[in-house]
């Protein structure tokens, strides 16, 4: 038995469609889900006609109960007393429950499955108390073995009538499970996203700048994609490629076309949602729009050159960074101070002074996604040093965890200074992100700092900058943990162990993590970690206050002295070693530690002896916890 | 080829044939057709309504002294409100494009997600920008909230950018070259506005006088809202529409101050909140007034006691 469900909607935002399809698919074992801008379709095969029959054991009165009670029980089950059975001292009756018809279950559950689709933003359209969906539902096909499953959602009655492409197909035509995809195809709809993507790729005959995200958008923005190639006047190539690509990519959803050397060619590739452009009107129209957009950009570029970035700097007093924190001019001054603290070069300082000025330019007001980039381009055009321009250009990087970090040291320091200033400003003003709300993208800022510091191997005292603000310190620590655990794939307990010892410099955190990761598989490591945890617990229970020096004279011969000697030897060796070898060396302590715990009682009545043993353990723990806090390592033992 | 004014005539005719009242523009400065009472107030409540009108929309900051071929201080919107929105609203809209001579079998139409929000009006909705061969020609919105109030009936708002649409149809690269009617260009009719208002808004508007005006209109709106809130009876004759005029005045003065660069960073959010408070106040009062009103027909047949009090309503 099979099921065909098609939810016909007004145009669904392209980026939401795959998630909705995953949700629908998750309700059935053998389901295929497909979607276009106007429909979500679920096709399920191998459904049973009905649920399996079930038996239910109903317990009745005790065997010793009076006959009236037994008769009453039998009557209630609608059977004779003879049909009852006995088990565990009670009358019982095995009830046969026939399985429900699948079609009934589906007709009952599909409406709520449809309406519970998790959308990022929903609307109502039938009235204030009406159902919510991403856009109005306009038709529903629901067929079980080609018989209509009758139900209603938002005033729409399910049926067997689908609807084609708005201009290439009929607005209403009957479908069956088997002919569904072909019927759609006849009505101008390519159901499969993969097939739409293939059609687009097959029709592109020029070299485009690869852009998977744009491709995805175009695949779900259309029901029948068709590629057209257009041209623009080569004179626009004088504008920076970044501006041209942004206009094409973000404003027009076009692929840019490039030469073999990667430079832009004066063409673009657009994807229509229709079959053809018989008179060339679509190509002509798109070319016209692009020309107007490029003209705007050129107009802004020229207008912006009338004053240099330096001359525009005071204008930043009129641009708010955040109402509670102040203007971008103030932010700029703080960033400059920060870059100075970080020992930035003169070029880095100059970049800090100019980095936010592009916010006052027409071009950035028009193409906000190009902030920083425009500043860098203007700096270069106005004769600033290449180093300065590159630092400005890169200073918003990394904009995501997949993005690269700034290319130069000046850019890296500037980016860190800018992000730290944002974090400090927001946290000090009480604008602290919650799990669901982070309007100033502070997580991204903090993670950007971590990524830059680690990947550029910058020796920056990250912790010191966050020291004065406890929530910020915790926030940074969380981001560092996230970076190493979720993005770099280190085990959570290793990350905890390393961070527990400190995180002043992130390069150092990384080095210690790599060391632990390397040593962990060796035989002695985990048992030793368990022993350290035990030491830590003993010290805690004894409420040991460090202070009293370890007295060699009080050591008993045997395991205690042996541990002391091993400790002293290892301590001296370890000091000279890199982390990984040091850890391997510490791990060799294991037999001595084990023997100690095996043979020596710590909690002895003699106070001096006890104190000395605790001091030994304490020395051991602190001496070897500078790389990681081993008691954080989760062991099996 | 249709002239600018022909396109307007045809669109009005098209929507009139689909049950719309054809209204004339509001005679006050507004930034968008949405701000007119014909939209902002009419979408409230549970009474179906259909209206279409051209609204000259002023955006002081968008002025370019008539030098930029695509940007205008004042542009014309054709605003259509269908409340509640019919099930075939998109097909109806596409039909309007056919009505002005766009053969959709030869063009590419896409509906791209674009949600709308107007913080000064406490209003938002979801919808699309309609792209014709890569050009945004219409904003289509299903209103969800207006004046901070969840709407009873969800209206579809269709807003055509008339200059853009006409430039497209006439194949003009500059809006100033649009042929308004035979022998008269858009530039002939409108260039002076663009130049002079840009000069005023960017250079000559007196900031302290604008602030005074803002406060005068704000005070008047506040005074009226205060009076309305004190009313126990006889609410329907209260002048909420003139109160709303005061709000629109504030909004336009705010936009002018903004274009003039006179709104400091810290002030901006606060001023938007002040306008919003007034707009929300009027919307709430309007809903209350509508709920406490009786239709005009039943006023006439009411007993004498009621009729005396409400006698001036007709």
Interface residues (C-beta under 8 A of the other chain):
Chain A: X10 X11 X13 X14 X37 X121 X123 X124 X125 X126 X127 X128 X135 X136 X138 X166 X167 X171 X221 X222 X252 X254 X270 X272 X273 X274 X277 X278 X279 X281 X282 X284 X285 X286 X288 X289 X290 X291 X292 X295 X296 X299 X318 X319 X320 X323 X326 X327
Chain B: X68 X69 X70 X71 X84 X85 X87 X90 X91 X94 X104 X105 X106 X107 X108 X109 X110 X111 X112 X113 X115 X125 X126 X128 X132 X133 X134 X135 X142 X144 X150 X151 X152 X153 X154 X168 X171 X173 X261 X264 X265 X266 X268 X269
